[in-house]
């Protein structure tokens, strides 16, 4: 099943660096920024991670958590976290299970050759687990700030519930 804007995101549970496990259902009550990036310790991915790191206090003030996802191993994540002082979980998705759910594996051109890999993308999940916004083909620089504004906007103007409400006439008095 592919996650779609306006619908609940299916629960998932995957390993993260620091001997952690991330389970979406455990994050209910928090806004979740789930961002997918191609590879640890590469220029664009490093910029993006550092910008999320630098905005994390502001995001947490909005009751928001940030989670990075790539197909890199946990040991690669550990080195990346240590080298750049990343202060949020990085999920390892080597089989592409979560990547498939969010449809981020794409054919890309690298050095004149076609290859399949993660297209830099981010997803904003509300406190009820509903996907509210997505960014595809993200440019790393400045993206964390765009996400912060979207989180602040979601807090100021919460989206309508994902499930339809009963008409007023059907509400018992």
C-alpha positions in Angstrom: 0.0 0.0 0.0 1.3 3.4 -1.0 0.8 6.3 1.5 -1.3 9.1 0.1 -2.0 12.6 1.3 -5.2 12.7 3.4 -5.1 9.1 4.4 -3.7 7.4 7.5 -0.2 6.1 7.1 0.1 2.3 7.7 2.0 1.5 10.8 5.7 0.4 10.4 8.5 -0.7 12.7 12.1 -0.5 11.5 15.6 -0.4 13.1 17.3 2.9 13.7 20.9 3.9 14.7 21.7 3.7 18.4 20.1 0.3 18.8 16.6 1.8 18.5 13.5 0.7 16.8 11.1 3.3 15.3 7.4 2.4 15.3 5.0 5.0 13.8 2.1 4.1 16.1 4.3 4.9 19.1 4.5 8.5 17.9 0.8 9.2 17.9 0.3 12.6 19.5 3.3 14.0 17.7 3.8 15.5 14.3 6.2 13.3 12.3 8.6 14.5 9.6 9.7 11.4 7.7 12.4 12.3 5.2 14.1 9.9 2.7 17.6 10.6 1.4 19.8 8.7 -1.0 23.0 8.0 1.0 24.8 8.8 4.2 27.8 11.2 4.1 27.2 12.6 0.6 27.0 16.4 0.0 23.3 16.9 -0.4 22.3 14.3 2.2 24.8 15.9 4.7 23.4 19.4 4.1 19.8 18.1 4.6 20.6 16.3 7.8 22.6 19.2 9.2 19.7 21.6 8.5 17.2 19.3 10.2 19.6 19.0 13.1 19.9 22.8 13.3 16.1 23.3 13.3 15.3 20.4 15.6 14.7 22.5 18.7 12.2 24.6 16.8 10.5 21.5 15.5 10.4 19.9 18.9 8.8 23.0 20.3 6.0 22.3 17.8 5.6 18.7 19.2 7.3 17.4 16.1 9.8 14.6 15.6 12.1 14.2 12.7 13.2 10.8 11.3 15.6 10.2 8.4 15.4 7.1 6.2 17.8 5.6 3.7 18.8 2.2 2.6 22.2 2.5 4.3 23.2 0.0 7.0 22.9 0.8 10.7 26.7 0.9 10.9 26.8 3.5 8.1 24.2 5.5 10.0 26.3 5.3 13.2 29.3 6.8 11.4 27.2 9.5 9.8 25.5 10.5 13.1 28.9 10.6 14.9 30.6 12.6 12.2 27.9 15.3 11.9 26.3 15.2 15.4 22.9 14.2 14.0 20.4 14.4 16.9 17.4 12.5 15.5 16.8 8.8 14.5 18.0 7.5 11.2 16.1 4.4 10.0 17.9 1.7 8.0 15.6 0.3 5.3 17.9 -2.0 3.3 15.0 -4.0 1.8 13.2 -0.8 0.7 10.0 -1.7 2.6 9.3 1.8 3.8 10.7 3.3 0.6 8.1 1.3 -1.3 5.3 2.4 1.0 6.1 6.1 0.2 7.0 5.4 -3.5 10.4 7.0 -3.3 12.5 4.5 -5.2 12.9 6.0 -8.7 15.0 5.6 -11.8 17.6 8.3 -11.8 20.6 9.3 -14.0 24.0 9.2 -12.3 27.1 10.0 -14.3 25.2 9.3 -17.5 23.9 5.9 -16.4 20.4 4.9 -15.2 20.2 3.6 -11.7 17.4 3.0 -9.2 17.6 4.8 -5.9 15.9 7.0 -3.4 14.5 10.3 -4.7 15.0 12.8 -1.9 11.5 13.3 -0.5 9.8 14.3 2.8 6.4 13.6 4.3 4.5 15.4 7.0 2.3 13.1 9.2 -0.1 14.7 11.7 -0.7 13.7 15.3 -3.3 11.2 14.3 -1.1 9.4 11.8 -2.6 11.0 8.7 -0.3 12.1 5.8 -0.8 15.8 5.4 1.9 17.0 3.0 4.6 15.6 0.8 7.6 17.1 -0.9 9.2 15.2 -3.9 12.4 15.9 -5.8 13.6 18.0 -2.8 16.5 20.3 -3.1 18.4 19.8 0.2 19.4 23.4 0.9 16.7 25.3 2.7 14.3 22.3 2.8 14.3 21.9 6.6 13.1 25.5 7.0 10.2 24.8 4.5 9.2 21.8 6.6 9.4 23.9 9.8 6.9 26.4 8.3 4.6 23.6 7.3 4.7 22.1 10.8 3.9 25.5 12.3 1.1 26.0 9.8 -0.3 22.6 10.7 -0.3 23.5 14.3 -2.1 26.8 13.7 -4.6 25.4 11.3 -5.1 21.7 12.0 -6.4 19.7 9.1 -9.8 18.2 9.1 -10.1 14.6 10.5 -9.4 11.8 8.0 -12.6 10.1 8.9 -15.9 11.8 7.9 -17.9 13.2 10.8 -21.6 12.5 11.3 -23.9 15.1 10.0 -25.2 17.5 12.8 -28.7 15.9 12.6 -27.3 12.5 13.5 -25.5 13.7 16.7 -27.5 12.6 19.8 -28.6 15.4 22.1 
